[in-house]
Amino acid sequence: MAYKTVFGSLDNFTKGRIDIINDDPKHYVFSNLFEVAKKSKPWEKVAVGINQEYVLEAIRAEGQSGWYSCDHDETVICMDGDIEINFVKLDNPVAAPGKSGSVSINGEPVGKKMGRVVLQQGHQALLPKGSAYCFTAKKTGVLLQQTILGDLTKQRWSQICLS
């Protein structure tokens, strides 16, 4: 059997499905990160996967985000578009020690500029503990962020999950 890889995008995705072999379909749910991002506000972090305290967030990347920081490392994967990330090494941590998930920074972060990363589809970047980061998307795209469940994570399971 031949397989063909098809990359989804915000403007062109196929709603998925699951094939249950020997189980009850009620044991499974799934969502489509492109569909979730399409219905989200810019830079809203909507949970599309969760495992204990760890969460995957679908993010509609549009324009420029505010600044964020975190008390633990996070990662982000560009699923669609071209997204630039600017980094600042904070003089003083913004996130309280032990605080889970991303936190918003009011205004410009104080610290030394660390540089930038430009992501395209499939590229991944580390969002290191103790830094601040800001995203910029010239055209609307989609990010998938791995973090720990926090105050900015929106959980809309009843709206986004199919079973």
DSSP file (Angstrom, degrees, kcal/mol; ACC not computed):
  #  RESIDUE AA STRUCTURE BP1 BP2  ACC     N-H-->O    O-->H-N    N-H-->O    O-->H-N    TCO  KAPPA ALPHA  PHI   PSI    X-CA   Y-CA   Z-CA
    1    1 A M              0   0    0      0, 0.0     2,-0.4     0, 0.0     0, 0.0   0.000 360.0 360.0 360.0 131.6    0.0    0.0    0.0
    2    2 A A        -     0   0    0      2,-0.0     2,-0.4     0, 0.0     0, 0.0  -0.725 360.0-156.4 -92.1 138.3    1.4    3.4   -1.0
    3    3 A Y        -     0   0    0     -2,-0.4     2,-0.5     2,-0.0     0, 0.0  -0.897   2.4-158.7-113.7 144.3    1.1    6.3    1.4
    4    4 A K        -     0   0    0     -2,-0.4     2,-0.4     2,-0.0    -2,-0.0  -0.988  14.6-137.0-123.1 125.5    1.1   10.0    0.5
    5    5 A T        -     0   0    0     -2,-0.5     2,-0.5     2,-0.0    -2,-0.0  -0.681  21.1-170.6 -80.8 129.3    2.0   12.7    3.1
    6    6 A V        -     0   0    0     -2,-0.4     2,-0.5     0, 0.0    -2,-0.0  -0.986  12.2-145.4-123.3 122.9   -0.3   15.7    2.9
    7    7 A F        -     0   0    0     -2,-0.5     2,-0.1     6,-0.0    72,-0.0  -0.745  14.9-144.5 -89.0 130.5    0.6   18.8    4.9
    8    8 A G        -     0   0    0     -2,-0.5     2,-0.3     5,-0.1     5,-0.2  -0.404  17.5-175.5 -83.9 167.1   -2.4   20.7    6.3
    9    9 A S        -     0   0    0      3,-1.0     3,-0.2    -2,-0.1    71,-0.1  -0.922  44.1 -94.3-150.7 174.5   -2.6   24.5    6.7
   10   10 A L  S    S+     0   0    0     -2,-0.3     3,-0.2     1,-0.2   131,-0.1   0.847 127.1  37.5 -62.7 -34.0   -4.9   27.0    8.1
   11   11 A D  S    S+     0   0    0      1,-0.2     2,-0.3    -3,-0.0    -1,-0.2   0.560 124.8  37.0 -94.7 -10.1   -6.5   27.4    4.6
   12   12 A N  S    S+     0   0    0     -3,-0.2    -3,-1.0     2,-0.0     2,-0.3  -0.702  73.2 132.3-149.3  89.9   -6.4   23.8    3.5
   13   13 A F        -     0   0    0     -2,-0.3     2,-0.5    -5,-0.2    -5,-0.1  -0.969  42.8-134.6-137.1 154.9   -7.0   21.0    6.0
   14   14 A T        -     0   0    0     -2,-0.3     2,-0.3     0, 0.0    -6,-0.0  -0.929  30.4-116.2-108.2 129.4   -9.0   17.8    6.0
   15   15 A K        -     0   0    0     -2,-0.5    17,-0.0     1,-0.1    16,-0.0  -0.479  40.4-135.1 -64.0 127.3  -11.0   17.1    9.2
   16   16 A G        -     0   0    0     -2,-0.3     2,-0.3     1,-0.0    -1,-0.1  -0.069  19.3-163.4 -79.4 179.6   -9.5   13.8   10.5
   17   17 A R        -     0   0    0     14,-0.0     2,-0.4   146,-0.0    14,-0.0  -0.962  14.8-126.8-153.5 164.3  -11.1   10.7   11.8
   18   18 A I        -     0   0    0     -2,-0.3     2,-0.7    10,-0.1    12,-0.0  -0.932  11.7-143.3-118.1 146.5  -10.0    7.7   13.9
   19   19 A D        -     0   0    0     -2,-0.4     2,-0.5     6,-0.0    -2,-0.0  -0.930  15.1-152.1-108.8 112.2  -10.5    4.1   12.9
   20   20 A I        -     0   0    0     -2,-0.7    -2,-0.0     1,-0.2     8,-0.0  -0.726  12.6-175.6 -87.1 126.9  -11.3    2.0   16.0
   21   21 A I  S    S-     0   0    0     -2,-0.5    -1,-0.2     1,-0.1     0, 0.0   0.945  75.0 -10.5 -87.4 -58.3  -10.1   -1.6   15.5
   22   22 A N  S    S+     0   0    0      2,-0.1     2,-0.3     0, 0.0    -1,-0.1  -0.406 113.2  73.3-145.5  60.7  -11.3   -3.5   18.6
   23   23 A D  S    S-     0   0    0      0, 0.0    -3,-0.1     0, 0.0     3,-0.0  -0.934  83.9 -80.0-160.1 176.5  -12.6   -1.0   21.2
   24   24 A D    >   -     0   0    0     -2,-0.3     3,-2.4     1,-0.1     4,-0.1  -0.814  30.7-141.5 -91.3 122.7  -15.4    1.4   22.0
   25   25 A P  G >  S+     0   0    0      0, 0.0     3,-1.8     0, 0.0    -1,-0.1   0.715  96.8  74.7 -57.2 -20.5  -15.2    4.7   20.1
   26   26 A K  G 3  S+     0   0    0      1,-0.3    -2,-0.0     3,-0.0     0, 0.0   0.646  84.2  66.8 -67.7 -12.7  -16.4    6.5   23.3
   27   27 A H  G <  S+     0   0    0     -3,-2.4     2,-0.4   136,-0.1    -1,-0.3   0.516  99.6  60.5 -81.7  -5.0  -13.0    5.9   24.8
   28   28 A Y    <   +     0   0    0     -3,-1.8     2,-0.3   135,-0.2   -10,-0.1  -0.933  53.4 173.7-129.4 144.5  -11.4    8.3   22.2
   29   29 A V        +     0   0    0     -2,-0.4     2,-0.3     2,-0.0   134,-0.2  -0.967   8.0 176.9-139.1 157.7  -11.7   11.9   21.3
   30   30 A F  B     -A  162   0A   0    132,-2.1   132,-3.1    -2,-0.3     2,-0.3  -0.987   9.9-163.6-155.7 161.1   -9.7   14.1   18.9
   31   31 A S        -     0   0    0     -2,-0.3     2,-0.5    17,-0.2   130,-0.1  -0.870  25.3-116.0-138.5 172.0   -9.6   17.6   17.5
   32   32 A N     >  -     0   0    0    128,-0.3     4,-2.5    -2,-0.3     5,-0.2  -0.960  14.3-152.8-116.1 117.4   -7.9   19.3   14.5
   33   33 A L  H  > S+     0   0    0     -2,-0.5     4,-2.5     1,-0.2     5,-0.2   0.823  96.1  52.9 -62.8 -31.5   -5.4   21.9   15.4
   34   34 A F  H  > S+     0   0    0      2,-0.2     4,-2.4     1,-0.2    -1,-0.2   0.909 110.5  47.1 -69.0 -40.8   -6.0   23.9   12.2
   35   35 A E  H  > S+     0   0    0      2,-0.2     4,-1.4     1,-0.2    -2,-0.2   0.909 113.3  49.2 -64.7 -41.5   -9.7   24.0   12.8
   36   36 A V  H  X S+     0   0    0     -4,-2.5     4,-0.6     1,-0.2     3,-0.3   0.937 113.0  46.4 -62.8 -47.1   -9.1   25.1   16.4
   37   37 A A  H >< S+     0   0    0     -4,-2.5     3,-0.9     1,-0.2    -2,-0.2   0.879 107.7  57.1 -63.9 -38.0   -6.7   27.8   15.3
   38   38 A K  H 3< S+     0   0    0     -4,-2.4    -1,-0.2     1,-0.2    -2,-0.2   0.850 112.1  41.9 -61.6 -33.8   -9.0   29.0   12.5
   39   39 A K  H 3< S+     0   0    0     -4,-1.4    -1,-0.2    -3,-0.3    -2,-0.2   0.464 102.5  91.5 -92.2  -2.7  -11.8   29.6   15.1
   40   40 A S  S << S-     0   0    0     -3,-0.9     3,-0.1    -4,-0.6    19,-0.0  -0.473  79.5-109.1 -93.2 162.2   -9.4   31.2   17.8
   41   41 A K    >   -     0   0    0     -2,-0.1     3,-1.9     1,-0.1    19,-0.5  -0.522  57.2 -75.3 -78.3 155.6   -8.5   34.7   18.4
   42   42 A P  B 3  S+b   60   0B   0      0, 0.0    19,-0.2     0, 0.0    -1,-0.1  -0.308 116.5   3.0 -55.0 133.0   -4.9   35.7   17.5
   43   43 A W  T 3  S+     0   0    0     17,-3.1     2,-0.3     1,-0.3    18,-0.1   0.485  89.6 145.5  68.8   8.6   -2.4   34.4   20.1
   44   44 A E    <   -     0   0    0     -3,-1.9     2,-0.8    16,-0.2    16,-0.6  -0.581  46.2-138.0 -71.9 137.2   -5.0   32.6   22.1
   45   45 A K  E     -Cd  59 153B   0    107,-0.6   109,-3.4    -2,-0.3     2,-0.5  -0.847  25.2-177.1-104.3 101.1   -3.5   29.3   23.5
   46   46 A V  E     -Cd  58 154B   0     12,-2.3    12,-3.2    -2,-0.8   109,-0.2  -0.876  26.3-123.2-107.1 122.4   -6.2   26.6   23.1
   47   47 A A  E     +C   57   0B   0    107,-2.8   109,-0.4    -2,-0.5    10,-0.3  -0.403  36.5 164.3 -63.3 129.0   -5.4   23.1   24.5
   48   48 A V  E    S+     0   0B   0      8,-3.1     2,-0.3     1,-0.4   -17,-0.2   0.388  70.2  23.6-121.7  -5.2   -5.6   20.4   21.8
   49   49 A G  E     -C   56   0B   0      7,-1.3     7,-2.9   -19,-0.1    -1,-0.4  -0.960  63.3-177.5-158.4 142.9   -3.8   17.7   23.8
   50   50 A I  E     +C   55   0B   0     -2,-0.3     2,-0.3     5,-0.2     5,-0.2  -0.997  11.2 178.3-147.2 139.8   -3.2   17.0   27.4
   51   51 A N  E >  S-C   54   0B   0      3,-2.7     3,-2.1    -2,-0.3     2,-0.2  -0.865  71.2 -56.1-142.6 103.6   -1.3   14.4   29.4
   52   52 A Q  T 3  S-     0   0    0     -2,-0.3    -1,-0.1     1,-0.3    97,-0.1  -0.459 123.5 -16.6  55.7-121.2   -1.3   14.9   33.1
   53   53 A E  T 3  S+     0   0    0     -2,-0.2    96,-3.2    -3,-0.1    -1,-0.3   0.616 119.1  96.0 -87.2  -9.8    0.0   18.5   33.6
   54   54 A Y  E <   -CE  51 148B   0     -3,-2.1    -3,-2.7    94,-0.2     2,-0.3  -0.579  54.8-174.8 -84.3 142.0    1.6   18.7   30.1
   55   55 A V  E     -CE  50 147B   0     92,-2.3    92,-2.3    -2,-0.2     2,-0.5  -0.981  24.6-145.1-139.5 146.6   -0.4   20.4   27.4
   56   56 A L  E     -CE  49 146B   0     -7,-2.9    -8,-3.1    -2,-0.3    -7,-1.3  -0.959  24.7-160.5-106.7 127.7   -0.2   21.0   23.6
   57   57 A E  E     -CE  47 145B   0     88,-2.9    88,-2.6    -2,-0.5     2,-0.5  -0.928  11.7-143.9-114.6 130.8   -1.7   24.4   22.7
   58   58 A A  E     -CE  46 144B   0    -12,-3.2   -12,-2.3    -2,-0.5     2,-0.4  -0.794  23.8-167.3 -87.0 131.8   -2.9   25.4   19.2
   59   59 A I  E     -CE  45 143B   0     84,-2.5    84,-2.4    -2,-0.5     2,-0.8  -0.983  21.1-139.7-128.4 125.8   -2.1   29.1   18.6
   60   60 A R  E     -bE  42 142B   0    -16,-0.6   -17,-3.1   -19,-0.5     2,-0.8  -0.754  23.7-151.8 -79.4 111.7   -3.4   31.3   15.8
   61   61 A A  E     + E   0 141B   0     80,-2.1    80,-2.7    -2,-0.8     2,-0.3  -0.786  32.2 150.9 -92.4 111.6   -0.3   33.3   14.9
   62   62 A E  E     -     0   0B   0     -2,-0.8     2,-0.2    78,-0.2    76,-0.1  -0.939  58.4 -32.4-147.8 118.7   -1.5   36.7   13.5
   63   63 A G  E    S- E   0 137B   0     74,-1.2    74,-3.0    -2,-0.3     2,-0.4  -0.503 108.4 -25.9  72.9-140.9    0.4   40.0   13.6
   64   64 A Q  E     - E   0 136B   0     72,-0.2    72,-0.2    -2,-0.2     2,-0.1  -0.923  60.2-145.8-114.4 135.2    2.6   40.5   16.7
   65   65 A S  E     -     0   0B   0     70,-2.6     2,-0.1    -2,-0.4   -22,-0.1  -0.321  24.9-104.1 -82.7 171.7    2.0   38.8   20.1
   66   66 A G  E     -     0   0B   0      1,-0.1    69,-0.5    -2,-0.1     2,-0.3  -0.218  51.8 -80.0 -76.8-176.3    2.6   40.3   23.4
   67   67 A W  E     -FE 105 134B   0     38,-0.6    38,-2.7    40,-0.3     2,-0.3  -0.712  49.8-173.3 -91.0 142.5    5.7   39.2   25.4
   68   68 A Y  E     -FE 104 133B   0     65,-2.4    65,-2.3    -2,-0.3     2,-0.3  -0.872   8.0-178.1-128.9 161.5    5.6   35.9   27.4
   69   69 A S  E     -FE 103 132B   0     34,-1.9    34,-2.4    -2,-0.3     2,-0.3  -0.926   6.6-159.3-148.9 174.1    7.8   34.1   29.8
   70   70 A C        -     0   0    0     61,-0.6    60,-1.7    -2,-0.3    61,-0.3  -0.991  27.0-133.4-157.7 150.8    7.8   30.9   31.7
   71   71 A D  S    S+     0   0    0     28,-0.6     2,-0.3    30,-0.5    27,-0.2   0.340  96.3  38.6 -88.3   6.4    9.5   29.3   34.8
   72   72 A H  S    S-     0   0    0     29,-0.1    58,-0.1    55,-0.1    76,-0.1  -0.961  99.8 -83.6-145.8 162.2   10.2   26.1   32.7
   73   73 A D        -     0   0    0     -2,-0.3     2,-0.3    56,-0.1    -2,-0.1  -0.370  44.5-174.5 -65.2 146.7   11.4   25.4   29.2
   74   74 A E  E     -G  127   0B   0     53,-1.9    53,-3.2    -4,-0.1     2,-0.3  -0.884  10.4-147.0-130.8 164.8    8.7   25.2   26.5
   75   75 A T  E     -GH 126 146B   0     71,-1.8    71,-2.7    -2,-0.3     2,-0.4  -0.950   6.8-162.6-130.9 157.6    8.8   24.3   22.8
   76   76 A V  E     -GH 125 145B   0     49,-2.2    49,-2.5    -2,-0.3     2,-0.4  -0.999   2.4-160.4-140.3 139.2    6.9   25.5   19.8
   77   77 A I  E     -GH 124 144B   0     67,-2.4    67,-2.5    -2,-0.4     2,-0.7  -0.973  19.8-131.7-119.1 132.4    6.5   24.0   16.3
   78   78 A C  E     + H   0 143B   0     45,-2.7    44,-3.6    -2,-0.4    45,-0.2  -0.747  27.2 174.1 -82.1 117.8    5.4   26.0   13.3
   79   79 A M  E     +     0   0B   0     63,-2.6     2,-0.3    -2,-0.7    64,-0.2   0.665  69.1   5.7 -96.7 -21.1    2.6   24.1   11.6
   80   80 A D  E    S+ H   0 142B   0     62,-1.5    62,-1.9   -71,-0.1    -1,-0.4  -0.937 107.4  11.2-162.4 137.4    1.8   26.8    9.0
   81   81 A G  S    S-     0   0    0     -2,-0.3     2,-0.5    60,-0.2    40,-0.4  -0.360  84.5 -66.7  96.0-173.1    3.3   30.2    8.0
   82   82 A D        -     0   0    0     57,-0.3    56,-0.8    38,-0.2     2,-0.4  -0.991  52.1-178.3-121.5 118.0    6.5   32.0    8.7
   83   83 A I  E     -JI 119 137B   0     36,-2.1    36,-3.5    -2,-0.5     2,-0.4  -0.973  14.2-153.3-127.0 131.1    6.9   33.1   12.3
   84   84 A E  E     -JI 118 136B   0     52,-2.9    52,-2.2    -2,-0.4     2,-0.5  -0.829   7.0-160.1-100.8 139.0    9.7   35.1   13.9
   85   85 A I  E     -JI 117 135B   0     32,-3.0    32,-2.2    -2,-0.4     2,-0.4  -0.984   2.6-161.0-118.6 125.7   10.5   34.7   17.6
   86   86 A N  E     -JI 116 134B   0     48,-2.4    48,-1.7    -2,-0.5     2,-0.4  -0.869  11.8-155.5-103.9 141.4   12.5   37.4   19.4
   87   87 A F  E     -JI 115 133B   0     28,-2.6    27,-2.6    -2,-0.4    28,-1.0  -0.909  14.0-173.3-122.8 144.0   14.1   36.6   22.7
   88   88 A V  E     -JI 113 132B   0     44,-2.1    44,-2.9    -2,-0.4     2,-0.8  -0.999  24.5-134.5-131.6 131.4   15.3   38.6   25.8
   89   89 A K  E     -JI 112 131B   0     23,-3.2    23,-1.4    -2,-0.4    42,-0.2  -0.782  37.3-127.4 -82.5 111.2   17.3   37.2   28.7
   90   90 A L  E     -J  111   0B   0     40,-1.4    21,-0.3    -2,-0.8    -1,-0.0  -0.317  11.1-148.0 -67.5 137.4   15.4   38.7   31.6
   91   91 A D  S    S+     0   0    0     19,-2.6    -1,-0.1     1,-0.3    20,-0.1   0.885  94.0  17.8 -65.5 -39.5   17.3   40.6   34.3
   92   92 A N  S    S-     0   0    0     18,-0.5    -1,-0.3    38,-0.0    18,-0.2  -1.000  96.1-105.1-134.3 132.9   14.7   39.3   36.8
   93   93 A P        -     0   0    0      0, 0.0   -22,-0.1     0, 0.0    39,-0.0  -0.253  23.3-164.1 -57.0 141.4   12.3   36.4   36.3
   94   94 A V  S    S+     0   0    0     37,-0.1     2,-0.3   -24,-0.1   -23,-0.1   0.826  70.9  72.6 -92.7 -41.8    8.7   37.4   35.6
   95   95 A A  S    S-     0   0    0    -25,-0.1   -25,-0.1     8,-0.1     3,-0.1  -0.588  91.9-114.5 -77.1 133.8    7.1   34.0   36.3
   96   96 A A    >   -     0   0    0     -2,-0.3     3,-2.6     1,-0.1   -25,-0.1  -0.388  44.5 -88.0 -63.7 142.4    7.0   33.1   39.9
   97   97 A P  T 3  S+     0   0    0      0, 0.0    -1,-0.1     0, 0.0     3,-0.1  -0.300 116.9  14.8 -53.5 130.5    9.2   30.0   40.8
   98   98 A G  T 3  S+     0   0    0      1,-0.3     2,-0.3   -27,-0.2    -2,-0.1   0.374  89.3 141.8  84.1  -4.3    7.1   26.9   40.3
   99   99 A K    <   -     0   0    0     -3,-2.6   -28,-0.6     1,-0.1    -1,-0.3  -0.567  45.4-137.3 -71.8 127.8    4.4   28.8   38.3
  100  100 A S        +     0   0    0     -2,-0.3    51,-0.6    -3,-0.1    -4,-0.1  -0.616  55.5   8.8 -91.0 146.4    3.2   26.5   35.5
  101  101 A G  S    S-     0   0    0     -2,-0.3   -30,-0.5    49,-0.2    48,-0.1   0.036  98.5 -40.6  80.6 171.9    2.6   27.6   31.9
  102  102 A S        -     0   0    0     46,-0.2    50,-0.6   -32,-0.1     2,-0.4  -0.341  51.9-158.2 -68.6 149.8    3.3   30.8   30.0
  103  103 A V  E     -F   69   0B   0    -34,-2.4   -34,-1.9    48,-0.1     2,-0.2  -0.973  18.2-117.2-127.5 147.9    2.7   34.1   31.7
  104  104 A S  E     -F   68   0B   0     -2,-0.4     2,-0.5   -36,-0.2   -36,-0.2  -0.565  20.4-142.3 -81.4 146.2    2.1   37.5   30.0
  105  105 A I  E     -F   67   0B   0    -38,-2.7   -38,-0.6    -2,-0.2     2,-0.6  -0.935  14.6-130.9-107.6 130.0    4.6   40.3   30.5
  106  106 A N  S    S-     0   0    0     -2,-0.5     2,-0.1   -40,-0.1   -38,-0.0  -0.706  71.4 -24.7 -79.8 121.3    3.2   43.8   30.7
  107  107 A G  S    S-     0   0    0     -2,-0.6   -40,-0.3   -40,-0.0    -2,-0.1  -0.336 114.1 -15.8  77.4-158.9    5.1   46.1   28.4
  108  108 A E  S    S-     0   0    0      1,-0.1     2,-0.1    -2,-0.1    -2,-0.1  -0.611  72.5-114.6 -83.3 139.2    8.7   45.5   27.1
  109  109 A P        -     0   0    0      0, 0.0     2,-0.6     0, 0.0    -1,-0.1  -0.410  23.5-128.2 -72.1 150.3   10.8   43.0   29.0
  110  110 A V        +     0   0    0    -18,-0.2   -19,-2.6    -2,-0.1   -18,-0.5  -0.888  64.3  66.7-102.6 120.0   13.9   44.2   30.8
  111  111 A G  E    S-J   90   0B   0     -2,-0.6     2,-0.4   -21,-0.3   -21,-0.2  -0.962  85.0 -44.1 160.5-173.8   17.1   42.4   29.9
  112  112 A K  E     -J   89   0B   0    -23,-1.4   -23,-3.2    -2,-0.3     2,-0.1  -0.681  56.1-114.1 -87.5 131.9   19.7   41.6   27.2
  113  113 A K  E     -J   88   0B   0     -2,-0.4   -25,-0.3   -25,-0.2     3,-0.1  -0.444  26.9-170.6 -63.3 133.9   18.5   40.8   23.7
  114  114 A M  E     -     0   0B   0    -27,-2.6     2,-0.3     1,-0.4   -26,-0.2   0.623  40.7-107.3-102.1 -18.4   19.3   37.2   22.9
  115  115 A G  E     -J   87   0B   0    -28,-1.0   -28,-2.6     2,-0.0    -1,-0.4  -0.855  34.6 -81.6 124.3-162.9   18.5   37.2   19.2
  116  116 A R  E     -J   86   0B   0     -2,-0.3     2,-0.4   -30,-0.2   -30,-0.2  -0.952  18.2-149.5-144.8 161.4   15.7   35.8   17.0
  117  117 A V  E     -J   85   0B   0    -32,-2.2   -32,-3.0    -2,-0.3     2,-0.6  -0.995  10.9-150.3-131.2 136.8   14.6   32.6   15.3
  118  118 A V  E     -J   84   0B   0     -2,-0.4     2,-0.4   -34,-0.2   -34,-0.2  -0.951  17.7-162.2-111.1 121.4   12.6   32.4   12.1
  119  119 A L  E     -J   83   0B   0    -36,-3.5   -36,-2.1    -2,-0.6     2,-0.3  -0.799  11.1-179.1-104.8 142.3   10.3   29.3   11.8
  120  120 A Q    >   -     0   0    0     -2,-0.4     3,-2.8   -38,-0.2   -42,-0.4  -0.781  55.5 -45.4-124.1 175.4    8.7   27.9    8.8
  121  121 A Q  T 3  S+     0   0    0    -40,-0.4   -42,-0.2     1,-0.3    -1,-0.1  -0.114 130.0  10.9 -48.6 124.5    6.4   24.8    8.5
  122  122 A G  T 3  S+     0   0    0    -44,-3.6    -1,-0.3     1,-0.3     2,-0.2   0.245  94.9 128.6  92.2 -11.6    7.9   21.9   10.6
  123  123 A H    <   -     0   0    0     -3,-2.8   -45,-2.7   -45,-0.2     2,-0.3  -0.519  41.7-157.1 -79.5 146.3   10.5   24.0   12.4
  124  124 A Q  E     -G   77   0B   0    -47,-0.2     2,-0.3    -2,-0.2   -47,-0.2  -0.925   7.8-169.9-123.8 146.5   10.8   23.8   16.1
  125  125 A A  E     -G   76   0B   0    -49,-2.5   -49,-2.2    -2,-0.3     2,-0.4  -0.980  21.2-125.2-135.3 150.1   12.2   26.2   18.7
  126  126 A L  E     -G   75   0B   0     -2,-0.3   -51,-0.2   -51,-0.2   -53,-0.0  -0.772  11.4-156.1 -89.5 135.7   13.0   26.1   22.4
  127  127 A L  E     -G   74   0B   0    -53,-3.2   -53,-1.9    -2,-0.4   -55,-0.1  -0.881  29.4-143.5-109.3  94.1   11.5   28.8   24.6
  128  128 A P    >   -     0   0    0      0, 0.0     3,-1.7     0, 0.0   -58,-0.2  -0.239  14.8 -99.9 -74.4 147.2   14.0   28.7   27.4
  129  129 A K  T 3  S+     0   0    0      1,-0.2   -58,-0.2   -58,-0.1   -56,-0.1  -0.264 107.4  24.2 -52.9 138.4   13.2   29.2   31.1
  130  130 A G  T 3  S+     0   0    0    -60,-1.7   -40,-1.4     1,-0.3    -1,-0.2   0.478 102.5 102.9  83.0   1.3   14.0   32.7   32.3
  131  131 A S  E <   - I   0  89B   0     -3,-1.7   -61,-0.6   -61,-0.3     2,-0.4  -0.691  63.8-132.3-109.2 167.2   13.7   34.3   28.9
  132  132 A A  E     -EI  69  88B   0    -44,-2.9   -44,-2.1    -2,-0.2     2,-0.3  -0.911  24.1-169.1-112.9 147.8   11.0   36.4   27.4
  133  133 A Y  E     -EI  68  87B   0    -65,-2.3   -65,-2.4    -2,-0.4     2,-0.4  -0.990  11.6-169.5-140.9 150.0    9.7   35.8   23.9
  134  134 A C  E     -EI  67  86B   0    -48,-1.7   -48,-2.4    -2,-0.3     2,-0.3  -0.999  14.7-144.3-138.2 133.8    7.5   37.5   21.4
  135  135 A F  E     - I   0  85B   0    -69,-0.5   -70,-2.6    -2,-0.4     2,-0.4  -0.740  11.0-170.2 -99.4 146.8    6.1   36.1   18.2
  136  136 A T  E     -EI  64  84B   0    -52,-2.2   -52,-2.9    -2,-0.3     2,-0.5  -0.984   1.7-174.4-135.6 127.8    5.6   37.9   14.9
  137  137 A A  E     -EI  63  83B   0    -74,-3.0   -74,-1.2    -2,-0.4   -54,-0.2  -0.982  14.0-163.2-121.0 121.2    3.7   36.5   11.9
  138  138 A K  E    S+     0   0B   0    -56,-0.8     2,-0.3    -2,-0.5    -1,-0.1   0.828  87.2  18.9 -72.1 -31.2    3.6   38.5    8.6
  139  139 A K  E    S-     0   0B   0    -57,-0.4   -57,-0.3   -76,-0.1    -1,-0.1  -0.951 108.2 -78.6-132.6 157.4    0.6   36.4    7.5
  140  140 A T  E     +     0   0B   0     -2,-0.3   -78,-0.2   -78,-0.1     2,-0.2  -0.275  62.7 156.4 -60.2 132.7   -1.7   34.2    9.6
  141  141 A G  E     -E   61   0B   0    -80,-2.7   -80,-2.1   -60,-0.1     2,-0.4  -0.695  35.8-107.2-140.3-168.2   -0.2   30.9   10.6
  142  142 A V  E     -EH  60  80B   0    -62,-1.9   -63,-2.6   -82,-0.2   -62,-1.5  -0.998  21.6-169.5-136.5 132.8   -0.4   28.2   13.2
  143  143 A L  E     -EH  59  78B   0    -84,-2.4   -84,-2.5    -2,-0.4     2,-0.5  -0.900  11.7-152.8-115.5 149.6    1.9   27.2   16.1
  144  144 A L  E     -EH  58  77B   0    -67,-2.5   -67,-2.4    -2,-0.3     2,-0.4  -0.973  20.4-165.9-119.7 112.9    1.7   24.2   18.3
  145  145 A Q  E     -EH  57  76B   0    -88,-2.6   -88,-2.9    -2,-0.5     2,-0.5  -0.852  11.1-153.1-107.6 133.8    3.2   24.9   21.7
  146  146 A Q  E     +EH  56  75B   0    -71,-2.7   -71,-1.8    -2,-0.4     2,-0.2  -0.912  40.8 124.8-103.3 125.2    4.2   22.3   24.3
  147  147 A T  E     -E   55   0B   0    -92,-2.3   -92,-2.3    -2,-0.5     2,-0.4  -0.737  61.0 -77.1-152.3-162.7    4.1   23.6   27.9
  148  148 A I  E     -E   54   0B   0    -94,-0.2   -94,-0.2    -2,-0.2   -46,-0.2  -0.933  61.1 -86.8-112.5 141.8    2.6   22.8   31.3
  149  149 A L        +     0   0    0    -96,-3.2     2,-0.2    -2,-0.4   -49,-0.1  -0.192  65.9 159.4 -49.3 125.9   -1.1   23.7   31.9
  150  150 A G    >   -     0   0    0    -51,-0.1     3,-1.1    -3,-0.0   -49,-0.2  -0.755  55.4 -78.0-141.5-173.9   -1.3   27.3   33.1
  151  151 A D  T 3  S+     0   0    0    -51,-0.6   -48,-0.1     1,-0.2   -50,-0.1   0.777 123.4  53.1 -63.5 -29.2   -3.5   30.3   33.5
  152  152 A L  T 3  S+     0   0    0    -50,-0.6  -107,-0.6     2,-0.1     2,-0.4   0.623  83.9 104.8 -84.0 -12.3   -3.3   31.3   29.8
  153  153 A T  E <   -d   45   0B   0     -3,-1.1     2,-0.5   -51,-0.1  -107,-0.2  -0.560  61.3-150.7 -72.9 124.2   -4.3   27.8   28.5
  154  154 A K  E     -d   46   0B   0   -109,-3.4  -107,-2.8    -2,-0.4     2,-0.7  -0.846   4.9-158.0 -94.2 127.2   -7.9   27.8   27.3
  155  155 A Q        +     0   0    0     -2,-0.5     3,-0.1  -109,-0.2  -107,-0.1  -0.920  26.2 157.1-109.1 111.7   -9.7   24.4   27.7
  156  156 A R    >>  +     0   0    0     -2,-0.7     4,-1.9  -109,-0.4     3,-1.3  -0.293  12.2 148.1-125.7  46.0  -12.6   24.1   25.3
  157  157 A W  H 3> S+     0   0    0      1,-0.3     4,-2.2     2,-0.2    -1,-0.1   0.861  70.4  53.1 -55.3 -42.7  -12.9   20.3   25.1
  158  158 A S  H 34 S+     0   0    0      1,-0.2    -1,-0.3     2,-0.2    -2,-0.1   0.763 114.8  43.3 -67.3 -22.6  -16.7   20.3   24.6
  159  159 A Q  H <4 S+     0   0    0     -3,-1.3    -1,-0.2     1,-0.1    -2,-0.2   0.768 123.3  31.6 -90.6 -28.6  -16.4   22.7   21.6
  160  160 A I  H  < S+     0   0    0     -4,-1.9  -128,-0.3    -3,-0.1     2,-0.3   0.655  96.0  90.8-108.4 -16.7  -13.4   21.2   19.8
  161  161 A C     <  -     0   0    0     -4,-2.2     2,-0.3    -5,-0.3  -130,-0.2  -0.642  48.2-167.4 -93.8 139.3  -13.4   17.4   20.4
  162  162 A L  B      A   30   0A   0   -132,-3.1  -132,-2.1    -2,-0.3    -3,-0.0  -0.849 360.0 360.0-110.2 152.4  -15.1   14.9   18.2
  163  163 A S              0   0    0     -2,-0.3  -135,-0.2  -134,-0.2    -1,-0.1   0.358 360.0 360.0-133.0 360.0  -15.6   11.3   19.3
